[in-house]
Amino acid sequence: MEFGIKMKNNMEEKTYKTIKWVLNKHIKNGVKSLWTWKNDNFTMIYENYSGQDRIYTSHQLLNLLKNE
């Protein structure tokens, strides 16, 4: 499952509105999900992960995006 970024006024201002909404829903509903974030692509990890990208919980990724 991948989520792209949202552009605001075509000025490259990243709001991450959709991914923040998804992460908040996961947290609220107690969904235990793991995510990667690389080059503004967010990927939820479903099964065995063998990549080199950093893995975040929903809480970690949401906090990171809030500080962007």
C-alpha positions in Angstrom: 0.0 0.0 0.0 1.7 3.2 -1.1 0.6 6.8 -0.5 2.0 9.8 -2.3 2.4 13.3 -1.1 -0.1 16.1 -1.5 0.9 19.3 -3.3 -0.5 22.6 -2.2 -1.1 25.4 -4.8 1.5 23.7 -7.1 4.2 25.3 -5.0 5.8 22.0 -3.8 4.5 22.6 -0.3 4.1 19.2 1.2 1.2 18.7 3.6 1.1 14.9 3.8 -2.6 15.2 4.5 -3.6 11.8 3.3 -0.8 9.8 5.0 -1.4 11.7 8.3 -5.1 10.8 8.1 -4.3 7.1 7.5 -1.8 7.1 10.4 -4.2 8.8 12.8 -6.9 6.2 11.8 -4.5 3.3 12.4 -3.5 4.8 15.8 -7.1 5.4 16.8 -8.3 1.9 15.8 -5.3 0.2 17.3 -3.9 -1.1 14.0 -0.4 -2.3 14.4 1.3 -1.3 11.2 4.9 -0.7 10.1 5.9 1.8 7.4 8.8 2.8 5.3 9.3 6.3 3.9 11.7 7.0 1.1 11.7 9.7 -1.5 8.2 10.8 -0.4 6.8 7.3 -0.9 5.1 5.7 2.1 4.8 2.0 2.1 3.0 -0.1 4.7 4.8 -3.4 5.3 2.5 -6.4 5.3 4.8 -9.4 5.6 8.5 -10.3 5.6 10.5 -7.2 4.9 14.0 -7.6 3.6 14.8 -4.1 2.4 17.3 -1.5 3.7 14.8 1.4 4.3 14.1 2.6 7.8 11.0 1.1 9.4 8.6 3.3 11.4 5.5 2.5 13.6 2.4 4.7 12.9 3.2 6.8 15.9 6.8 7.4 14.9 6.0 8.3 11.3 3.2 10.7 12.3 5.5 12.4 14.8 8.2 12.7 12.1 5.8 14.2 9.6 4.4 16.7 12.1 8.0 18.0 12.6 8.5 18.4 8.8 
